Amino acid sequence: MVETTKGEYRSGHDPRTLRDALGCFATGVTVVTCIDEKERPAGLTVNSFTSVSLDPPLLLVCLHKMAASAPALIGASHFAINVLQTEQQPASMTFSTRTEDRFGCTPWSRGEAGAPILEESLCVFECERYAVYDGGDHHILVGQVIKASFDATVDPLLFFRGRYRRLHFD
């Protein structure tokens, strides 16, 4: 007889259990970018991103209210959501820290509406600000897509249980 053991299953009402449970949802990794009021690029790593509507074409990202780039992003008329591919893990890490010059070591150019586009991204959604909502300790930034671009030859950078991951195909 072969004995099998179940993995650890946890349940609870505390913030740590909630955070760990949310970490079980694999997400893509994005860098949301804009040009601030002083014409400087601003941006940060975000994994709370989803499609809202196809008609009109709406997307949303959730930005922590204490993030250094949050004021620029919620105040910008246009922004870009850069969905990262596997080779862009260093960019994800750079944009998730309080580094002064996040754009210095990451190749980028301006998109059609002026927002920074990170070169070699899996896909990019250039957006016009549609709405900003209060979401507790986050801002919910909704954008109307004005242009979408993608590279079908690269794989996404994933985040699962607190670590970067890659797709594995048999």
C-alpha positions as CSV (number, residue, x, y, z in Angstrom):
1,M,0.0,0.0,0.0
2,V,1.4,3.4,-1.0
3,E,0.8,6.2,1.4
4,T,0.3,9.7,0.1
5,T,0.5,12.8,2.1
6,K,-1.4,15.9,1.3
7,G,0.4,19.2,1.1
8,E,-0.1,21.9,3.7
9,Y,-3.6,23.3,3.6
10,R,-4.1,26.4,5.7
11,S,-7.1,28.5,6.5
12,G,-7.5,31.6,8.6
13,H,-8.7,35.2,9.0
14,D,-5.3,36.8,9.5
15,P,-3.5,39.1,7.0
16,R,-0.6,36.6,6.5
17,T,-2.9,33.8,5.5
18,L,-4.8,36.1,3.1
19,R,-1.5,37.3,1.5
20,D,-0.3,33.7,1.1
21,A,-3.6,32.6,-0.3
22,L,-3.6,35.5,-2.8
23,G,0.0,34.4,-3.8
24,C,-1.5,31.1,-5.0
25,F,-2.9,33.0,-8.0
26,A,-0.3,33.1,-10.7
27,T,-0.1,36.5,-12.3
28,G,1.8,38.1,-15.1
29,V,4.1,40.9,-14.3
30,T,3.7,44.5,-15.6
31,V,5.4,47.8,-15.4
32,V,3.0,50.7,-15.5
33,T,4.6,53.9,-16.9
34,C,3.8,57.5,-17.6
35,I,5.4,60.9,-18.0
36,D,5.0,63.1,-14.9
37,E,4.1,66.8,-14.7
38,K,7.8,67.7,-15.0
39,E,8.2,65.6,-18.2
40,R,10.1,62.8,-16.4
41,P,9.3,59.1,-16.9
42,A,7.7,57.4,-13.9
43,G,6.7,53.9,-13.4
44,L,6.4,50.9,-11.1
45,T,6.0,47.1,-11.1
46,V,2.4,45.9,-10.7
47,N,0.9,42.4,-10.8
48,S,-2.7,43.5,-10.1
49,F,-3.8,44.0,-13.7
50,T,-6.9,42.8,-15.6
51,S,-9.1,43.4,-18.5
52,V,-12.4,45.1,-17.6
53,S,-14.3,45.6,-20.9
54,L,-13.9,45.1,-24.6
55,D,-16.5,47.8,-25.5
56,P,-15.1,50.2,-24.6
57,P,-11.7,48.6,-24.3
58,L,-10.9,49.1,-20.6
59,L,-8.1,47.7,-18.4
60,L,-7.3,48.3,-14.7
61,V,-4.2,48.2,-12.5
62,C,-4.1,48.6,-8.8
63,L,-1.4,51.0,-7.4
64,H,-0.4,51.1,-3.8
65,K,-1.1,54.5,-2.5
66,M,2.3,54.8,-0.8
67,A,4.2,53.9,-4.0
68,A,6.5,56.8,-5.1
69,S,5.1,56.8,-8.7
70,A,1.4,56.5,-7.7
71,P,0.7,60.3,-7.8
72,A,2.3,60.6,-11.2
73,L,0.4,57.6,-12.6
74,I,-3.1,58.6,-11.2
75,G,-2.5,62.2,-12.4
76,A,-1.3,61.4,-15.9
77,S,-3.7,61.7,-18.8
78,H,-2.0,58.7,-20.5
79,F,-0.1,55.7,-19.3
80,A,1.2,52.4,-20.6
81,I,1.0,48.9,-19.2
82,N,4.1,47.0,-20.2
83,V,3.5,43.2,-19.8
84,L,6.9,41.7,-19.2
85,Q,8.5,38.7,-20.8
86,T,10.9,36.2,-19.2
87,E,14.1,38.2,-20.0
88,Q,12.7,41.3,-18.3
89,Q,12.9,40.1,-14.7
90,P,15.7,42.7,-14.0
91,A,13.3,45.4,-15.1
92,S,10.6,44.1,-12.9
93,M,13.0,44.1,-9.9
94,T,14.2,47.6,-10.7
95,F,10.7,49.1,-11.0
96,S,9.7,47.4,-7.7
97,T,12.4,49.3,-5.7
98,R,12.7,52.9,-4.7
99,T,15.6,53.4,-7.1
100,E,15.9,57.0,-8.2
101,D,16.5,56.3,-11.9
102,R,14.4,53.3,-12.8
103,F,14.6,54.1,-16.5
104,G,18.4,54.5,-16.6
105,C,19.2,50.8,-17.2
106,T,16.0,49.9,-19.0
107,P,15.7,50.6,-22.7
108,W,12.5,52.5,-23.5
109,S,10.9,55.0,-26.0
110,R,7.8,57.1,-26.0
111,G,4.6,55.6,-27.3
112,E,2.0,57.3,-29.5
113,A,0.5,59.2,-26.5
114,G,3.9,59.9,-24.9
115,A,4.0,57.2,-22.2
116,P,7.2,55.2,-21.8
117,I,7.2,51.9,-23.6
118,L,9.7,49.3,-22.3
119,E,11.6,47.8,-25.3
120,E,11.2,44.0,-25.8
121,S,8.0,43.7,-23.7
122,L,5.7,40.8,-24.3
123,C,2.9,43.3,-24.9
124,V,2.0,46.9,-24.3
125,F,-1.3,48.6,-23.8
126,E,-1.2,52.3,-24.3
127,C,-4.1,53.9,-22.4
128,E,-5.9,57.1,-21.7
129,R,-7.0,57.6,-18.1
130,Y,-10.6,56.7,-17.9
131,A,-11.2,56.7,-14.1
132,V,-9.5,56.4,-10.7
133,Y,-11.3,54.7,-7.8
134,D,-10.4,54.3,-4.1
135,G,-9.5,50.7,-3.3
136,G,-8.5,50.7,0.4
137,D,-4.7,51.0,0.5
138,H,-4.6,51.1,-3.3
139,H,-5.8,53.3,-6.2
140,I,-7.7,51.5,-8.9
141,L,-6.6,53.1,-12.2
142,V,-8.8,52.3,-15.2
143,G,-7.5,53.1,-18.6
144,Q,-9.1,53.1,-22.0
145,V,-6.9,51.3,-24.5
146,I,-5.9,53.4,-27.5
147,K,-3.3,51.0,-28.8
148,A,-2.2,47.4,-28.1
149,S,1.0,45.8,-29.3
150,F,2.5,42.3,-28.7
151,D,5.3,39.9,-29.6
152,A,3.9,36.4,-30.1
153,T,7.4,34.9,-30.0
154,V,8.2,35.4,-26.3
155,D,6.9,33.9,-23.1
156,P,5.5,35.8,-20.1
157,L,7.3,36.6,-16.9
158,L,5.1,35.0,-14.1
159,F,4.8,35.5,-10.4
160,F,3.6,32.8,-8.1
161,R,3.9,32.2,-4.4
162,G,6.4,35.1,-4.0
163,R,8.7,34.0,-6.8
164,Y,9.3,34.7,-10.5
165,R,8.3,31.7,-12.6
166,R,8.4,30.6,-16.2
167,L,6.0,28.6,-18.3
168,H,6.9,24.9,-18.7
169,F,5.6,22.9,-21.6
170,D,5.9,19.2,-22.1
